[in-house]
Amino acid sequence: MNFTDKIVWITGASSGIGEALAHAFAAEGAHIILSGRRTEALEQVAAGITTDTLILPFETTDYDALPGKVEEARSWKGQVDILVNNAGISQRSLALDTHPDVHHKIINVDLLAPIWLTQLLLPHMIAAGGGHIVGISSVAGRVGVPLRTAYCAAKHGLIGYMDALRAETEKLHDIHVTNILPGSIRTNVSRNALTKEGESRGKSDAAIDNGMDPAECARQIVNAVRNNVPELLIAEGGEAMIAKLRQSDPDKCFAMTAAMGAQIAEKYQAGEDD
């Protein structure tokens, strides 16, 4: 795919992977719709982009507002060629003591919101003769990761939705779907993760701080979209290995996650959750 003059809509575009994707697609000549909750942060991202940008702030779970936002996005330049469902929130708490509201919020933000935005845009992509939808899932969308039960539920669900959507639209409507499964990327995902009571964790962890540069992650995502790759794992070391084991040797994967989970749970209960 040649991205020149394509319209790319990115949610969660104010930082991290979303910000890096905005720059990466713009460098390929695409025009960018930047969405997120923080207008000032989106304006800062837009200031570093030389192609046309539309700042379209909104809360992804404001379902009443979403139809109007889709219309704004479409009317900007006539259509949206690529939708990147990137907005999300993670978790750091044991299932045993996590408040139900935490599960509700994470599944709402990470699963239901991208599904509904996709559903609203889908008829317009079909009418335009095609498009591309990207779902930013996670290694935790393939493997059950300790301290992330709600997050894993949402990210597993997003992969399932996107896989089924691909089956329905790829041949019939020329709409391609790409699942992205990042491992540890240097973003604020851990710092913004929800605790057992739904508060922001407020601190990062070593795995994230030593993770992949978001720019490299974005480069791989852009290439996956360019080549219509259905699913891309963007992980290194043990994270990549365990994600692959989930499919090739699930029993070994389960044994490894059980051992890891016991260690992590003990550290968490002792107040050493990083």
C-alpha positions as CSV (number, residue, x, y, z in Angstrom):
1,M,0.0,0.0,0.0
2,N,1.1,3.5,-0.8
3,F,0.2,5.8,2.1
4,T,0.4,9.1,0.2
5,D,-2.7,11.1,0.9
6,K,-4.4,8.2,2.8
7,I,-6.4,9.2,5.8
8,V,-5.3,7.5,8.9
9,W,-7.4,7.8,12.1
10,I,-5.5,6.9,15.3
11,T,-7.1,6.7,18.8
12,G,-4.9,7.1,21.8
13,A,-2.7,9.3,19.7
14,S,-1.4,11.7,22.4
15,S,1.5,9.5,23.5
16,G,3.2,6.1,23.3
17,I,2.5,3.9,20.3
18,G,-0.3,6.1,19.1
19,E,2.0,9.2,18.9
20,A,4.8,7.1,17.2
21,L,2.3,5.8,14.7
22,A,1.1,9.3,13.8
23,H,4.7,10.3,13.0
24,A,5.4,7.1,11.1
25,F,2.3,7.3,8.9
26,A,2.8,11.0,8.3
27,A,6.4,10.3,7.2
28,E,4.8,8.0,4.5
29,G,2.7,10.9,3.3
30,A,-0.6,10.1,5.1
31,H,-2.9,12.7,6.6
32,I,-3.6,12.0,10.2
33,I,-6.7,12.2,12.5
34,L,-5.5,12.4,16.0
35,S,-7.9,11.3,18.7
36,G,-7.5,11.1,22.5
37,R,-8.9,12.7,25.6
38,R,-6.2,15.5,26.0
39,T,-6.5,18.2,23.4
40,E,-3.3,20.0,24.4
41,A,-1.3,16.7,24.1
42,L,-2.8,16.1,20.7
43,E,-1.9,19.6,19.6
44,Q,1.7,18.9,20.6
45,V,1.8,15.8,18.5
46,A,0.2,17.6,15.5
47,A,2.9,20.3,15.8
48,G,5.5,17.8,14.8
49,I,3.7,16.5,11.7
50,T,4.2,18.1,8.3
51,T,1.1,16.5,6.6
52,D,-2.4,17.6,7.3
53,T,-3.8,16.8,10.7
54,L,-7.3,16.9,12.3
55,I,-7.4,17.0,16.1
56,L,-10.5,15.1,17.1
57,P,-10.6,14.7,20.9
58,F,-13.2,12.5,22.5
59,E,-13.7,9.9,25.2
60,T,-13.8,6.5,23.5
61,T,-16.5,5.2,25.8
62,D,-18.8,8.2,25.2
63,Y,-21.0,6.1,22.9
64,D,-23.6,8.7,22.4
65,A,-20.9,11.1,21.0
66,L,-19.2,8.5,18.7
67,P,-21.6,8.8,15.7
68,G,-20.9,12.5,15.5
69,K,-17.1,11.9,15.8
70,V,-17.2,9.4,13.0
71,E,-19.0,11.9,10.8
72,E,-16.5,14.6,11.6
73,A,-13.6,12.2,10.7
74,R,-15.3,11.2,7.5
75,S,-16.2,14.8,6.4
76,W,-12.7,16.1,6.9
77,K,-11.4,14.7,3.6
78,G,-14.3,12.5,2.4
79,Q,-13.3,9.2,4.0
80,V,-11.1,7.3,6.4
81,D,-8.8,4.8,4.8
82,I,-7.2,3.3,7.9
83,L,-8.5,3.1,11.5
84,V,-6.1,2.3,14.2
85,N,-7.8,1.3,17.5
86,N,-5.0,2.0,19.8
87,A,-6.6,3.7,22.9
88,G,-6.5,1.5,26.0
89,I,-5.7,1.0,29.6
90,S,-3.9,-1.8,31.5
91,Q,-4.1,-3.3,35.0
92,R,-1.9,-4.3,37.9
93,S,-3.9,-6.3,40.4
94,L,-4.7,-9.8,41.4
95,A,-8.1,-11.2,40.3
96,L,-8.7,-12.1,44.0
97,D,-9.0,-8.6,45.2
98,T,-9.9,-6.5,42.1
99,H,-13.0,-4.5,42.3
100,P,-15.7,-5.4,39.6
101,D,-15.6,-1.8,38.4
102,V,-12.0,-2.3,37.3
103,H,-13.0,-5.2,35.1
104,H,-15.9,-3.1,33.7
105,K,-13.8,-0.1,32.9
106,I,-11.0,-2.0,31.2
107,I,-13.3,-4.1,29.1
108,N,-15.3,-1.0,28.2
109,V,-12.2,0.9,27.1
110,D,-10.1,-1.8,25.6
111,L,-12.8,-4.0,23.9
112,L,-16.3,-2.4,23.7
113,A,-15.1,1.0,22.6
114,P,-12.9,-0.1,19.7
115,I,-15.6,-2.5,18.6
116,W,-18.3,0.2,18.5
117,L,-16.0,2.7,16.8
118,T,-15.2,0.1,14.2
119,Q,-18.9,-0.8,13.8
120,L,-19.8,2.8,13.1
121,L,-17.1,3.3,10.5
122,L,-17.5,0.0,8.8
123,P,-20.4,0.8,6.6
124,H,-18.6,3.9,5.3
125,M,-15.5,1.8,4.5
126,I,-17.6,-0.6,2.6
127,A,-19.3,2.2,0.6
128,A,-15.8,3.6,-0.2
129,G,-14.7,0.2,-1.6
130,G,-12.3,-0.9,1.1
131,G,-10.1,0.1,3.9
132,H,-7.9,-1.2,6.7
133,I,-8.7,-1.7,10.4
134,V,-5.9,-2.2,13.0
135,G,-6.5,-3.5,16.5
136,I,-3.7,-2.9,19.0
137,S,-4.0,-5.9,21.2
138,S,-1.1,-7.3,23.3
139,V,1.0,-10.3,24.1
140,A,-1.6,-10.4,26.9
141,G,-4.2,-10.9,24.2
142,R,-2.6,-14.3,23.5
143,V,-1.3,-15.4,26.9
144,G,-2.8,-15.1,30.4
145,V,-0.5,-12.7,32.1
146,P,-0.6,-12.4,36.0
147,L,-2.0,-9.2,37.4
148,R,-3.9,-8.5,34.2
149,T,-7.0,-10.6,34.2
150,A,-9.3,-7.8,33.0
151,Y,-6.7,-6.6,30.5
152,C,-6.2,-10.1,29.2
153,A,-9.9,-10.6,28.8
154,A,-10.3,-7.4,26.8
155,K,-7.3,-8.0,24.6
156,H,-8.2,-11.6,23.9
157,G,-11.6,-10.4,23.0
158,L,-10.3,-7.8,20.6
159,I,-8.3,-10.4,18.7
160,G,-11.5,-12.6,18.4
161,Y,-13.6,-9.7,17.2
162,M,-11.0,-8.6,14.6
163,D,-10.4,-12.2,13.4
164,A,-14.1,-12.7,12.8
165,L,-14.4,-9.2,11.2
166,R,-11.6,-10.1,8.8
167,A,-13.3,-13.3,7.8
168,E,-16.4,-11.3,6.9
169,T,-14.9,-8.4,5.1
170,E,-11.5,-9.2,3.5
171,K,-12.8,-11.0,0.4
172,L,-16.2,-9.5,0.2
173,H,-15.4,-5.8,0.8
174,D,-11.6,-5.5,0.4
175,I,-11.3,-4.4,4.1
176,H,-8.2,-5.8,5.6
177,V,-7.8,-6.3,9.4
178,T,-4.5,-6.4,11.2
179,N,-4.0,-7.5,14.9
180,I,-0.9,-6.1,16.6
181,L,0.4,-7.9,19.7
182,P,3.0,-5.7,21.3
183,G,5.1,-6.9,24.2
184,S,7.0,-4.4,26.4
185,I,7.1,-1.0,24.7
186,R,8.6,2.1,26.4
187,T,5.3,3.9,27.1
188,N,3.2,5.0,30.1
189,V,1.1,1.8,30.0
190,S,2.3,0.6,33.5
191,R,2.2,4.0,35.0
192,N,-1.4,4.5,33.9
193,A,-2.5,1.0,34.7
194,L,-5.4,0.5,37.2
195,T,-4.9,-0.9,40.7
196,K,-7.4,-3.1,42.4
197,E,-9.5,-0.2,43.4
198,G,-9.4,1.5,40.0
199,E,-6.8,4.1,40.7
200,S,-3.8,4.9,38.4
201,R,-0.8,2.9,39.5
202,G,1.5,5.9,39.2
203,K,4.7,4.1,38.5
204,S,6.3,2.1,35.7
205,D,8.2,-1.1,35.9
206,A,11.5,-2.4,34.6
207,A,10.1,-4.5,31.8
208,I,8.4,-1.5,30.2
209,D,11.3,0.9,30.9
210,N,13.7,-1.5,29.2
211,G,11.3,-2.3,26.4
212,M,11.2,-1.5,22.7
213,D,11.3,2.1,21.4
214,P,7.8,3.1,20.3
215,A,9.2,4.4,17.0
216,E,10.5,0.9,16.2
217,C,7.1,-0.6,17.2
218,A,5.4,1.9,14.9
219,R,7.7,1.1,12.0
220,Q,6.8,-2.6,12.2
221,I,3.1,-1.7,12.4
222,V,3.2,0.5,9.4
223,N,5.0,-2.3,7.4
224,A,2.3,-4.8,8.5
225,V,-0.4,-2.5,7.3
226,R,1.5,-1.9,4.0
227,N,1.7,-5.6,3.4
228,N,-1.8,-6.5,4.7
229,V,-0.4,-8.8,7.4
230,P,-3.3,-10.3,9.4
231,E,-1.4,-10.5,12.7
232,L,1.9,-9.3,13.9
233,L,3.7,-10.1,17.2
234,I,6.0,-7.3,18.2
235,A,7.9,-8.7,21.1
236,E,11.4,-9.9,22.0
237,G,13.0,-12.5,24.3
238,G,10.8,-14.3,26.7
239,E,7.7,-12.4,25.7
240,A,8.0,-13.5,22.1
241,M,8.8,-17.1,23.2
242,I,5.8,-17.5,25.5
243,A,3.4,-16.0,22.9
244,K,4.5,-18.5,20.3
245,L,4.3,-21.3,22.8
246,R,0.7,-20.6,23.5
247,Q,0.0,-21.9,20.0
248,S,2.8,-24.4,19.4
249,D,3.0,-26.0,22.9
250,P,0.2,-24.8,25.1
251,D,0.9,-27.2,28.0
252,K,4.4,-25.8,28.3
253,C,3.1,-22.3,28.1
254,F,0.6,-23.0,30.9
255,A,3.3,-24.5,33.1
256,M,5.5,-21.5,32.6
257,T,2.8,-18.9,33.3
258,A,1.7,-20.9,36.4
259,A,5.2,-20.8,37.8
260,M,5.6,-17.1,36.9
261,G,2.2,-16.3,38.3
262,A,3.0,-17.8,41.7
263,Q,6.2,-15.8,41.9
264,I,4.5,-12.5,40.8
265,A,1.5,-13.0,43.1
266,E,3.8,-13.5,46.1
267,K,5.8,-10.4,45.3
268,Y,2.6,-8.4,44.7
269,Q,1.1,-9.5,48.1
270,A,4.4,-8.5,49.7
271,G,4.1,-5.1,48.1
272,E,6.8,-5.7,45.5
273,D,4.7,-5.5,42.3
274,D,7.2,-4.0,40.0
